[in-house]
Amino acid sequence: MPEFLVDEAVEDYAYVSTQAEPQLLQELIDATNEQMGWPQKLSGRLVGRTLKMLAALTRPKHALEIGMFTGYSALSIAEGMPDDGKLTCCETNPRAIEMAQRFFDRSEHGHKIEVIFGRATDTLEQLDMELDFTFIDADKRSYLHYYQAVKQRTRSGGLIILDNVLWSGKVLQPESELDDILVETNRLIAADPEVENVFLTVRDGMNIVRKR
């Protein structure tokens, strides 16, 4: 599994050429690295600033995140949302939720975020709102299900963003069932007449989907 999908120097240049996240998010990166297993699950500056930019451009009132981890991406999205926006986050790791909430409580944007503990599939079944913006970054085996379920609940013009869609480059030569699921998800999105999309090679790949 390669650490960098593009030349490391190019990745570093993109990083330093992107405006830094707020200090609180930098502290969250440090805390995640020090206290959590698999800290690389945190989305980081390039993905986080992309999410913040997209949220600032679209100004979603109702947003959803599937797979919150320690809250870096949630705070990035919330930063771009209007003050009366609501971001619902699905997460199954109690330790991650505890850490995230500590940082939400310190953030001026934390009041926009509601965390729901449990499987995202269950939360989606109970969701009673039309979505403007969704970020999917959870169980990759369920990506296609998440996408299809979220699309049904997304308004015309709303965004659905899927992370890790390059899957460390394994989508180019799939060798497992999980690899195949991501390949199929990407294929179906590109062929879906009900949406338009752009596949970005940011970090581990971001598929930006807009419902027509």
N, C-alpha and C positions, 0 to 999 in steps of 0.2 A: 504494500500500500504506500504510494508516494506521499511524502509530506507536502510537496508543492506540485500542482498540476501544470503550472507555468514556471518559467525560469525563476529561481528564488530571488534573483536581483530585481526582476521585473515586479514580482509580488511585493518586495520590500519598497520599491519605488512607488507603487500604487498606494501602499499603506502610508508612507510619509507624505505623499502628495494629497491625501484626503484629510480634511479638517478633523481634528481630534474630537472624540466624544467628550461629554462633560466629565468633570473630575469624579463625580459619584460613580459613573460607569467604569472609570479606570480603577476605582477602589473595588468595585464588584468583580472585575477581572482578577485582581490580586487575591481577593477572598476566595473566589472559586478555585483558583490554582492551588491555594494553600489548604483548603478544607474539603474539597469534593473530589471524588473519583471521576475519571473521564472528563477532566476540565476542558478538553478540546471540543466538547459538545457546545460550549459557549460560542455564539456566532461571531463575535469579534467586530472590529471597526468597519471593515469594508461591507460586510453584510448589514451590520447595525446602522451605519450611516445611509445605506441604500434604503433600508426600511423606513428610517426617519424621513428621508427625502420623499419617498412615495406617499407616505402618510401626510406629509405637509402639503403635497401637491393635490391630493384627493380629499383631504379633510374629512375622514370617515367619522360618522357618529356611532356606528355599530361595527366593532371589529372583533375578530376571534383569533386566538393563537392556539394551535394544537401542538403541544410539546414546549413548555415554557423553560424548563431547566431552572437556572438560578435567576432568571428575570432580565438578563441583559437585553435580549431582543424585545421583550415586553416594554421595558422603559424606553427603548429606542422608538418603537411604534407610538407609544403614548406621548412622547415628546413632540411628535408631528401632528397629533390629533387636536381638534378644538377642545376647549376647556370643558365643554359639556359632553364630550365623547365618552364612550364606554368600551373598554377592551376586556373581553372575557377570555381567560387563560385556562387551558386544560393541562393538568400535570398529575402524575401518579407517584412522584418521589417526595415523601414528606420532608426529608432533609432539604431538598432543593426549594420546596415551597417556603420552609421556615427562613432560609437565607434570603430568598427573593423578597419576602414580606418585610424583612428588616430594611432592605434598601428602598422598597416602595414607600415605607413609612417616612423615610428621609427625603424623598423626592417631591418636588412641587407637582409632578405629574402622577404620583402614586394613587391619588384619589380616583383616577380614571380606570384603574385596573381592578378587576374582580377575579380571584383565583377559585377554580372549582377542582377539588380533588376527585380523581376517578378516571375511568377510561373515557377517552374522547368520544368513542362510538356511543356510549350511554348519554353523554352530555349533548351530543348532536341530536339525538332522538328527542330530547326534552327542550331543545332550543326553540324559543318562540320569538324570533326576530328576523328581519331581512338584513342580510349582511352587506356591508360596504367594502370590507377589507378583511382578508384572512391570510395568516401566515402558517404554513404547515411544515413542522419540523419535529415529527415524532416517529413512532414505529413505522419503519419503511415498508414493512409487509402490508401495511394498511393504507399506503399512499393512494392507490387508485380508489379505494372505498372512500377515504377522506375527501379526495377531489370531487368525486361524483356527488357525495352527500352535501358538501359545501356549495357546489355549483347550483344545486336546486334551491338553496337558501340565499343565494347572492342576487342582488338587484342588477338590473341592466346597467352596465358601466362600472360595476364593482370589480375589485381586484382579488385574485387568488394567487398567492406566492408560495412556491414549493422550494424548500432548501435541499441541499445535498443531492441534486438530481444528476450530477456527474458521478457520484458515488466512488470517489477516488479514481476515476477513469475506468472503473470496471464495467460501465455501460457499453464501452467499446468492444470488449470481449467478455461477455457474460459467461460465468461458469457456475452459477448457483441459481436456485429458485428466487432468492432475494434480488439478485442482479436482474433476472428476467422481469420481475415485477416492475422495477424502476424503468427498464427499457420500454415495457409495454405502456406504462403510465405516460412517459414522455411521448411515445408514438401516438397514443390516443389523443393527447392534448393537441399535438400539432395537426391532427386530422379532424379535430372537433369543429364543425361549422358554426357552433353556437358561441365560440370564443375566438379571440385573437391572442397570440402569445409571442414572447421573445425569450429565447433561452440564453441566459448570460453566463459567461465563464467566470463569474465572481466567486472566488474561493473554491468551494466544492460544487459550484453550479447553482444558479437560481432560475427557476422557470416562472416568469411573470405573465400571468394570464388575466385578460380582461374579458368579462362577459359582455357579449354584444347586446 
